[in-house]
Amino acid sequence: MKRALYFLPLLVFAVLAGYFYVGLGMDPRTLPNMLEGKPVPAFDLAPIKGRERGFANTDLLGQVTLVNVFGSWCIACQAEHPFLMRIKEAGWVPIYGIDWRERDPDAGPLWLRKWGDPYTVVGDDPKSHAAIAFGVTGAPETFLVDKQGVVRYKQVGPITPEVWEGTLWPLIQELRK
């Protein structure tokens, strides 16, 4: 019995080393997407100021779409915005927006008037109801949704030309088949 106790520290070390080995092999920039392969959560957002129509999960049925979570306060969203405008102008895919956590209800609409509006529809999410349902951790985040309303991919951070060409556009083309 005493002999077995001598091997206990070695066993504990081996278990800890295994956990560290697995953990250190993971990409810290990759966040798990708990919605991937699941239907978009139910939500029904009021329109942003100046718009008549809000945004609900049922709007995403019937076509491949992007859902972009943004805020006028978000510096990375400002960097992403010109590329979203390019997507809209090219007609590559409809983009639906969730204006997230604006302190001033005029801020999002003013920002879109100033820089351009790439969104088919924009919903106002001042209390993070939709953002929480989507599992948003920060803005911008973009979700690729298929024709049946199922989340197929989550982009954390800005959509760049590299992300578009290397990941999103190929996925969109595949989902349209």
Secondary structure, DSSP 8 states (H G I E B T S, - for coil): -HHHHHHHHHHHHHHHHHHHHHHHTS-TT----TTTTSB----EEEE-TT-S--EEGGGGTTS-EEEEEE-TT-HHHHHHHHHHHHHHHHTSS-EEEEEE--SSTTHHHHHHHHH----SEEEEETT-HHHHHHT--SSSEEEEE-TTSBEEEEEES---HHHIIIIIHHHHHHHT-
